[in-house]
Amino acid sequence: IIIIIAVTTTMAMNGGRGPFSPSRPSKCIVITCTIALIFSIKAVSQSWRLLMTPSQQARTQNRSVASSIVHQTYQNVFSYLTTDCPVQTTIGRCIKRVYRDENKTVPWWFQTMLRDAPNHVSGSWHNQSALNVTFNHRDLEFCAIEKVGTKHWRKFFCRLRNEKQDEQRPFCAHVDVAKDSSKAVFLRDPLERYLSGYMDKCLDAKGITEGHCEPTTVFLNKTSRLTEGLTDKKLLFEAYVDAMPLKWNLHFFPQSLYCDGLFRHIFSYDFVGIMGTNFYKELGRMG
């Protein structure tokens, strides 16, 4: 229908002659058909939305809202790190510089993160390595991130190097690798990683004894009784989400900050895997 209207309009504008009349080549057909195409796209888009179920429409709307929140958070907060953190400077120094910059106005939770991060995201235990282990006989340098299988990765690399690992010696000695070594890292869905950290460090009996459910004055101090009345697990988790940024624990920093700032080096990695439902396939892809 839209195309018929476009052609009829063009004929009228051509004095009754057809849109492709050789006596008067018309530019109007280009304009009207372009307009018709735009209206067609809009009509198809609206029709597709009408065909979507309410749940599908809600998910689409939620995704757009979530994308907007992520974009705004990056622009207003994390962009400070990406613009003020050259590769030549260690991630620890970058974070300290942004933290001390009084000209930047950032949310309180980001300020406390900057305060606590330098002592935790640059630890040597994040850099696991082994010599001559990849398929092309190159050294391997692996970025191990808390709550992305770190304990298992440490055991794996210790076994590769025939080194003993136990509770008294949880970390193997660091090995210097060649400059052309292969680099690999596994990442995890941030929300899944956060929930895993909470369940492991705040609900599990062994995790609680490690003292990583911070701030400890809120969650591990029996005399303060700040969470005594929170028997509902959901309410307790909500309380943790609100209080956790008061004292950031090394298991909860953004993954992009580990290993000297992954956001600066991720494109130099030979392998980036995802720890999820297809984890074993990802291991096979890693080779």
C-alpha positions in Angstrom: 0.0 0.0 0.0 2.8 2.4 0.9 4.6 1.7 -2.4 1.4 2.4 -4.4 0.9 5.7 -2.6 4.5 6.6 -3.3 4.2 5.8 -7.0 0.8 7.7 -7.3 2.3 10.7 -5.5 5.2 10.7 -7.9 2.9 10.6 -10.9 0.9 13.5 -9.6 4.1 15.5 -9.0 5.2 14.6 -12.6 2.0 16.0 -14.2 0.4 12.6 -14.7 3.4 10.9 -16.2 4.8 7.7 -14.7 7.6 7.8 -12.2 10.0 6.4 -14.7 8.9 8.6 -17.7 11.8 9.0 -20.1 10.7 12.5 -21.0 11.1 13.7 -17.4 13.3 11.5 -15.2 11.9 12.1 -11.7 13.8 12.5 -8.5 10.6 12.4 -6.6 10.4 8.6 -6.8 13.7 8.4 -4.9 12.4 10.7 -2.2 8.9 9.1 -1.8 10.3 5.6 -1.9 12.8 6.5 0.8 10.0 7.9 2.9 8.0 4.7 2.2 10.9 2.6 3.3 11.2 4.5 6.6 7.4 4.0 7.3 7.7 0.4 6.3 10.5 -0.2 8.8 8.5 1.5 11.5 5.4 -0.5 10.7 7.3 -3.8 10.8 8.9 -2.7 14.1 5.5 -1.9 15.6 4.0 -5.1 14.3 6.9 -7.1 15.8 6.3 -5.5 19.2 2.6 -6.3 19.0 3.5 -10.0 18.3 5.8 -10.1 21.4 4.4 -11.6 24.6 4.1 -9.3 27.7 7.1 -11.2 29.2 9.2 -10.7 26.1 8.3 -7.0 26.1 9.3 -6.7 29.8 12.6 -8.4 29.1 13.3 -6.1 26.2 12.5 -3.1 28.4 14.6 -4.4 31.3 17.6 -5.0 29.0 17.4 -1.4 27.7 17.1 -0.1 31.3 20.1 -2.3 32.4 22.1 -1.1 29.4 21.4 2.5 30.3 22.5 1.9 33.9 25.7 0.3 32.8 26.5 3.0 30.3 25.8 5.8 32.8 27.8 4.1 35.5 30.8 3.8 33.2 30.6 7.4 32.0 30.2 8.8 35.5 32.5 6.5 37.5 34.8 3.9 35.8 35.7 6.2 32.9 38.0 8.0 35.3 40.2 5.0 35.5 40.3 4.3 31.7 41.3 8.0 30.9 43.8 8.5 33.7 45.5 5.1 33.7 48.2 4.7 31.0 49.7 1.3 30.5 53.1 2.5 31.6 51.7 3.1 35.1 50.8 0.2 37.4 47.1 -0.2 38.2 47.8 0.4 41.9 49.3 3.8 41.2 46.5 4.7 38.8 43.9 3.9 41.4 45.7 5.8 44.1 46.0 8.9 41.8 42.2 8.8 41.0 41.4 8.3 44.7 43.4 11.4 45.7 42.1 13.6 43.0 39.8 16.0 44.8 38.4 17.5 41.6 36.5 14.3 40.7 33.1 13.7 42.2 32.3 10.0 42.5 29.8 8.0 44.5 30.9 6.9 48.0 31.0 3.2 47.1 33.4 3.9 44.3 35.5 6.1 46.6 35.9 3.2 49.1 36.7 0.8 46.3 39.5 3.1 45.1 40.7 3.3 48.7 40.8 -0.5 49.3 41.7 -1.8 45.8 45.5 -1.1 45.6 46.3 -3.6 48.3 44.3 -6.4 46.8 44.1 -6.3 43.0 47.8 -6.4 42.4 48.8 -9.4 44.4 51.4 -11.8 43.0 49.0 -14.7 43.6 46.9 -13.5 40.7 49.7 -14.3 38.2 50.1 -18.0 37.7 52.7 -19.3 35.2 54.3 -22.4 33.8 57.0 -23.1 31.4 56.7 -24.7 28.0 53.2 -26.1 28.4 51.1 -24.9 25.5 50.5 -26.7 22.3 53.1 -24.5 20.5 55.6 -25.1 23.3 55.4 -21.5 24.6 55.3 -20.5 28.3 51.9 -19.8 29.8 50.9 -16.8 31.9 47.5 -17.1 33.5 45.5 -14.4 35.3 43.7 -16.0 38.3 40.8 -13.9 39.6 39.1 -14.5 43.0 35.8 -16.4 42.7 36.7 -17.6 39.1 38.2 -20.9 40.2 41.3 -19.4 41.8 42.0 -22.3 44.2 41.7 -24.9 41.5 43.9 -22.9 39.1 46.6 -22.6 41.8 46.5 -26.4 42.3 46.6 -26.9 38.6 49.7 -24.8 38.0 51.5 -26.2 41.1 51.0 -29.7 39.7 52.2 -28.6 36.3 55.5 -27.6 37.9 55.6 -30.6 40.3 55.4 -28.3 43.3 53.8 -29.2 46.6 50.8 -27.2 47.8 49.1 -27.3 51.2 47.5 -25.0 53.7 50.8 -23.8 55.0 52.0 -23.1 51.5 49.0 -22.3 49.3 51.0 -20.5 46.6 53.7 -21.9 44.4 56.8 -19.9 43.7 56.5 -17.4 40.9 58.2 -18.4 37.6 59.5 -15.8 35.2 58.1 -16.5 31.7 59.4 -15.4 28.3 58.1 -12.2 26.8 56.4 -14.0 24.0 54.5 -16.3 26.4 50.8 -17.2 25.8 48.4 -15.3 28.1 45.1 -16.6 29.3 42.3 -15.6 31.6 38.8 -16.9 32.6 36.0 -14.4 33.4 32.7 -15.0 35.1 29.3 -13.3 35.0 29.6 -10.5 37.6 26.4 -11.1 39.4 27.0 -14.9 39.6 30.5 -14.2 40.9 29.2 -11.8 43.5 26.6 -14.2 44.7 29.2 -17.0 44.8 31.5 -14.9 46.9 28.7 -14.0 49.3 27.6 -17.6 49.8 31.2 -18.8 50.2 32.5 -16.2 52.5 29.4 -15.2 54.5 27.2 -18.4 54.7 29.7 -21.3 54.5 31.1 -22.1 57.9 34.7 -22.5 56.7 34.5 -19.3 54.7 33.2 -17.4 57.7 36.3 -18.4 59.7 38.5 -16.9 57.0 37.2 -13.4 57.9 36.4 -12.4 54.4 32.7 -11.5 55.0 33.5 -7.8 55.4 33.0 -5.4 57.0 33.6 -7.8 59.8 32.2 -5.3 62.4 28.8 -5.7 60.8 28.7 -9.4 59.9 31.2 -11.3 62.0 31.2 -9.3 65.3 28.9 -11.2 67.6 28.9 -8.5 70.3 27.6 -5.8 67.9 24.5 -7.8 67.0 23.9 -5.6 64.0 22.4 -8.5 62.0 20.9 -10.4 64.8 17.3 -9.8 63.8 17.9 -10.7 60.1 16.8 -14.3 59.9 15.5 -14.0 56.4 18.2 -15.0 54.0 17.1 -12.5 51.3 17.0 -9.6 53.8 20.5 -10.6 55.0 21.8 -10.6 51.5 20.3 -7.2 50.9 22.0 -6.0 54.0 25.3 -7.3 52.7 24.9 -5.6 49.3 24.3 -2.3 51.2 27.1 -2.6 53.7 29.8 -4.4 51.7 31.3 -1.2 50.1 32.1 0.1 53.6 35.1 -2.3 53.4 35.8 -4.0 50.1 37.1 -7.5 50.2 39.6 -8.9 47.7 36.9 -11.4 46.4 34.5 -8.7 45.2 36.5 -6.1 43.2 35.5 -5.8 39.5 37.4 -8.3 37.4 38.7 -5.6 35.1 41.0 -4.4 37.8 42.9 -7.6 38.4 46.3 -8.5 36.8 47.5 -4.9 36.4 44.1 -3.8 35.0 42.6 -6.3 32.6 40.7 -3.4 30.9 44.1 -2.2 29.7 45.6 -5.5 28.6 42.6 -7.8 27.6 43.3 -7.5 23.9 46.8 -8.8 24.3 45.5 -12.1 25.7 45.6 -15.2 23.5 42.7 -16.8 25.3 39.7 -15.3 27.1 37.3 -17.9 28.5 34.0 -17.7 30.3 33.4 -19.7 33.5 29.8 -20.7 33.1 27.5 -23.6 31.9 29.9 -24.3 29.0 33.1 -24.3 31.2 34.4 -27.6 30.0 34.0 -26.7 26.4 35.9 -23.5 27.2 38.7 -25.6 28.7 38.8 -27.6 25.5 39.0 -24.5 23.5 41.8 -23.3 25.6 43.6 -26.5 24.5 
